[in-house]
């Protein structure tokens, strides 16, 4: 009975994270209107009653000039802006019980995009057990993931494989364990992409629950979604229409709580990409 209650709580938290993220992406604060109100309040003349001499009654509170009222209005407006920013930040750092806060960075972006997010540092310094990384190899019109070598994938961009516009390496994050884990995809984009869709499927056990979805791509360029079934946790990253991905290296990761022993080799990913300027879509499938 306790496990069922805990499962319902985690599912409710996952739905709440999705709603908060959607509201934060949709909300656009009218900063010009807010600052116009602040300026109008600051320019109001001082209250003439403030110049009256103080009364002899020691229990009567003296009148305050309107300048302080204007300052209070300004402080309230600034607080409103801070709250809006805090709500947006809360969506990024709301990891449930599995991860840490996000750190913004801006290495690669296109258009008027916002700063991307990078996954936080692993909460445990202990090294992960050796994992078998996967890399992409061209096979006909598609790309299939095959084992490369019994070591973690290189942090530097790899060579282009078979002329594909993007290559992928996959591996569990260092520090993954029984209570927290992350599966990472490292994309090396060789040509600008006009379409990109990434799906990460994590095999679900009885006590496996979702964490958060991370990417170093600009946050406003990518729509992120987390879903779950009885068999798997499904993380989706989709490039928004009209946006492009510039050549370079990018990280896409999925946080989760294993709740016990978990074999990342059973987790799968799919990457679908289309180069800008036309050409067939490339599909890359593989496992962690």
C-alpha positions as CSV (number, residue, x, y, z in Angstrom):
1,X,0.0,0.0,0.0
2,X,2.9,2.3,0.7
3,X,4.4,1.7,-2.7
4,X,1.1,2.6,-4.4
5,X,0.8,5.9,-2.5
6,X,4.4,6.8,-3.4
7,X,3.8,6.0,-7.0
8,X,0.7,8.3,-7.1
9,X,2.7,11.1,-5.5
10,X,5.5,10.8,-8.0
11,X,3.0,10.8,-10.9
12,X,1.3,13.9,-9.5
13,X,4.7,15.6,-9.3
14,X,5.5,14.7,-12.9
15,X,2.2,16.2,-14.1
16,X,2.8,19.3,-12.0
17,X,6.2,19.8,-13.6
18,X,4.8,19.5,-17.1
19,X,2.1,22.1,-16.3
20,X,4.6,24.5,-14.7
21,X,6.9,24.2,-17.6
22,X,4.1,24.9,-20.1
23,X,2.9,28.0,-18.1
24,X,6.4,29.4,-17.9
25,X,7.0,29.0,-21.6
26,X,3.6,30.6,-22.4
27,X,3.9,33.5,-20.0
28,X,5.3,36.8,-21.4
29,X,5.5,39.6,-18.7
30,X,4.6,43.1,-19.9
31,X,7.8,44.7,-18.6
32,X,7.2,48.0,-20.4
33,X,3.9,48.5,-18.7
34,X,5.4,47.6,-15.3
35,X,8.2,50.1,-15.7
36,X,5.8,52.8,-17.0
37,X,3.8,52.5,-13.7
38,X,7.0,52.7,-11.7
39,X,8.1,55.8,-13.5
40,X,4.7,57.5,-13.2
41,X,4.7,56.8,-9.4
42,X,8.2,58.2,-9.0
43,X,7.3,61.4,-10.9
44,X,4.2,62.2,-8.8
45,X,4.6,65.4,-6.7
46,X,5.1,65.2,-3.0
47,X,2.0,65.3,-0.8
48,X,1.5,68.9,0.5
49,X,0.2,67.5,3.8
50,X,3.6,66.0,4.4
51,X,5.0,69.5,5.0
52,X,2.6,70.2,7.9
53,X,4.4,70.6,11.3
54,X,4.2,67.6,13.5
55,X,1.4,67.5,16.0
56,X,2.1,67.7,19.7
57,X,0.1,64.5,20.2
58,X,2.8,61.9,20.9
59,X,0.4,59.1,19.9
60,X,-0.3,60.5,16.4
61,X,1.9,59.0,13.7
62,X,3.5,61.6,11.3
63,X,2.4,61.7,7.7
64,X,4.9,60.3,5.2
65,X,5.8,62.0,1.9
66,X,4.5,60.5,-1.3
67,X,8.1,59.8,-2.3
68,X,8.2,56.8,0.0
69,X,4.9,55.6,-1.4
70,X,6.4,55.8,-4.9
71,X,9.4,53.8,-3.6
72,X,7.0,51.2,-2.3
73,X,5.3,51.0,-5.7
74,X,8.6,50.6,-7.3
75,X,9.6,47.9,-4.9
76,X,6.3,46.1,-5.6
77,X,6.9,46.3,-9.3
78,X,10.4,44.9,-8.9
79,X,9.0,42.1,-6.7
80,X,6.5,41.3,-9.5
81,X,9.4,40.9,-12.0
82,X,11.3,38.8,-9.5
83,X,8.4,36.5,-8.9
84,X,7.9,36.0,-12.6
85,X,11.6,35.1,-12.9
86,X,11.4,32.8,-9.9
87,X,8.4,30.9,-11.4
88,X,10.4,30.4,-14.7
89,X,13.4,29.3,-12.7
90,X,11.3,26.9,-10.6
91,X,10.2,25.1,-13.7
92,X,13.8,24.5,-14.6
93,X,15.0,23.4,-11.2
94,X,12.0,21.4,-10.1
95,X,13.6,18.0,-10.2
96,X,11.2,16.2,-7.8
97,X,13.4,14.0,-5.7
98,X,16.0,13.1,-8.2
99,X,18.3,15.9,-9.4
100,X,19.7,19.3,-8.7
101,X,19.2,22.8,-10.2
102,X,19.9,23.7,-13.8
103,X,22.8,26.0,-14.8
104,X,22.3,28.3,-17.8
105,X,24.9,28.6,-20.5
106,X,25.1,29.9,-24.0
107,X,27.5,28.2,-26.2
108,X,25.4,27.5,-29.3
109,X,22.2,29.2,-30.2
110,X,20.3,30.6,-33.2
111,X,17.9,33.5,-33.6
112,X,16.5,35.3,-30.6
113,X,16.6,32.3,-28.4
114,X,17.0,32.2,-24.6
115,X,20.0,30.8,-22.8
116,X,20.2,27.0,-22.8
117,X,20.3,24.8,-19.8
118,X,23.0,22.4,-18.7
119,X,22.4,19.5,-16.3
120,X,23.7,20.1,-12.8
121,X,26.7,18.3,-11.4
122,X,26.2,14.8,-10.3
123,X,25.1,14.6,-6.6
124,X,27.5,11.8,-5.8
125,X,31.2,11.9,-6.6
126,X,31.5,8.1,-6.8
127,X,32.5,7.0,-10.3
128,X,30.0,4.9,-12.2
129,X,30.6,1.3,-13.2
130,X,32.1,0.8,-16.6
131,X,29.4,1.1,-19.3
132,X,29.4,0.1,-23.0
133,X,29.0,3.4,-25.0
134,X,27.2,3.4,-28.3
135,X,28.0,5.4,-31.4
136,X,26.2,5.9,-34.7
137,X,27.2,4.0,-37.9
138,X,25.6,4.7,-41.2
139,X,23.7,1.8,-42.7
140,X,21.9,2.6,-46.0
141,X,19.7,5.7,-45.5
142,X,19.5,5.4,-41.7
143,X,22.0,5.3,-38.9
144,X,22.1,2.5,-36.4
145,X,23.9,2.5,-33.0
146,X,26.6,-0.1,-32.5
147,X,29.1,-0.7,-29.7
148,X,32.3,1.3,-30.2
149,X,34.7,0.5,-27.3
150,X,34.4,-0.4,-23.6
151,X,35.0,3.1,-22.4
152,X,32.9,6.3,-21.9
153,X,32.3,8.4,-25.1
154,X,34.7,11.2,-25.8
155,X,33.8,14.7,-24.7
156,X,35.0,16.1,-28.0
157,X,33.0,16.1,-31.2
158,X,33.5,12.9,-33.2
159,X,34.1,12.5,-36.9
160,X,31.3,12.6,-39.4
161,X,30.0,9.1,-40.1
162,X,28.8,8.2,-43.6
163,X,27.9,11.9,-44.4
164,X,25.1,12.0,-41.8
165,X,24.3,15.6,-40.6
166,X,24.5,14.4,-36.9
167,X,26.2,11.7,-35.0
168,X,25.3,10.4,-31.5
169,X,27.0,8.8,-28.5
170,X,25.1,7.5,-25.5
171,X,26.1,6.5,-22.0
172,X,24.9,6.7,-18.4
173,X,26.2,9.7,-16.5
174,X,29.0,9.4,-14.0
175,X,27.7,9.1,-10.5
176,X,24.5,7.2,-11.5
177,X,23.3,4.8,-8.8
178,X,20.3,3.2,-7.0
179,X,18.8,6.5,-5.9
180,X,19.7,8.8,-8.8
181,X,20.7,8.3,-12.4
182,X,21.0,10.1,-15.7
183,X,21.2,8.9,-19.3
184,X,23.1,11.2,-21.6
185,X,23.1,11.7,-25.3
186,X,25.9,13.7,-26.9
187,X,25.0,15.0,-30.3
188,X,27.6,16.2,-32.8
189,X,25.9,18.3,-35.4
190,X,27.9,18.6,-38.6
191,X,25.5,20.6,-40.7
192,X,22.6,23.0,-39.7
193,X,19.4,21.1,-38.8
194,X,15.9,22.3,-39.6
195,X,14.2,19.4,-37.7
196,X,15.3,17.4,-34.7
197,X,13.3,15.0,-32.5
198,X,14.9,13.0,-29.7
199,X,13.2,10.3,-27.6
200,X,14.8,8.6,-24.6
201,X,13.0,5.5,-23.2
202,X,14.0,4.3,-19.7
203,X,12.8,0.9,-18.7
204,X,10.6,1.3,-15.7
205,X,10.6,-0.9,-12.6
206,X,8.2,-0.8,-9.7
207,X,9.9,2.1,-8.0
208,X,11.4,3.9,-11.0
209,X,10.1,7.4,-11.3
210,X,10.9,10.4,-13.6
211,X,13.2,13.3,-12.8
212,X,13.8,16.1,-15.2
213,X,14.8,16.6,-18.9
214,X,18.0,18.5,-19.7
215,X,19.5,19.9,-22.9
216,X,22.2,22.4,-23.7
217,X,20.1,23.6,-26.7
218,X,18.4,26.9,-26.2
219,X,15.4,26.4,-24.0
220,X,13.1,28.4,-26.2
221,X,14.0,26.4,-29.3
222,X,13.1,23.0,-27.8
223,X,9.8,21.6,-26.5
224,X,10.4,19.0,-23.7
225,X,7.9,16.5,-22.5
226,X,8.0,13.6,-20.0
227,X,5.5,10.8,-20.1
228,X,5.4,7.4,-18.5
229,X,3.7,4.0,-19.0
230,X,3.8,0.8,-17.0
231,X,6.9,-0.3,-19.0
232,X,8.9,2.9,-19.5
233,X,9.6,6.5,-18.8
234,X,9.5,8.5,-22.1
235,X,11.4,11.8,-22.5
236,X,10.9,13.8,-25.7
237,X,12.8,16.7,-27.1
238,X,11.4,18.4,-30.2
239,X,12.9,21.4,-32.1
240,X,10.2,24.0,-32.5
241,X,9.0,24.9,-36.1
242,X,11.1,27.7,-37.7
243,X,14.1,27.1,-35.4
244,X,17.5,25.6,-36.5
245,X,20.3,23.8,-34.7
246,X,23.8,25.2,-35.6
247,X,26.8,22.9,-36.0
248,X,28.5,21.9,-32.8
249,X,28.2,19.6,-29.8
250,X,25.1,19.4,-27.6
251,X,24.0,17.4,-24.6
252,X,20.6,15.9,-24.1
253,X,19.9,14.0,-20.8
254,X,17.1,12.4,-18.8
255,X,17.2,12.2,-15.0
256,X,15.3,9.5,-13.1
257,X,15.2,7.7,-9.8
258,X,15.9,4.0,-10.4
259,X,14.5,2.9,-6.9
260,X,16.8,-0.1,-6.9
261,X,19.0,-2.0,-9.4
262,X,18.7,-0.7,-12.9
263,X,20.4,-1.9,-16.1
264,X,20.9,1.1,-18.5
265,X,21.6,-1.3,-21.3
266,X,17.9,-1.8,-21.5
267,X,17.2,1.9,-22.0
268,X,16.8,3.0,-25.6
269,X,17.0,6.3,-27.6
270,X,15.8,7.5,-31.1
271,X,17.2,10.6,-32.8
272,X,15.5,11.9,-36.0
273,X,17.2,14.8,-37.8
274,X,16.8,16.7,-41.1
275,X,19.5,18.9,-42.5
276,X,18.6,22.5,-43.4
277,X,18.2,23.0,-47.1
278,X,16.5,19.7,-47.8
279,X,17.5,16.1,-47.9
280,X,16.1,12.9,-46.4
281,X,15.6,12.6,-42.6
282,X,18.1,10.5,-40.7
283,X,17.1,8.2,-37.9
284,X,19.5,7.0,-35.3
285,X,18.4,4.2,-32.9
286,X,20.5,2.8,-30.1
287,X,20.8,1.8,-26.4
288,X,22.7,3.1,-23.4
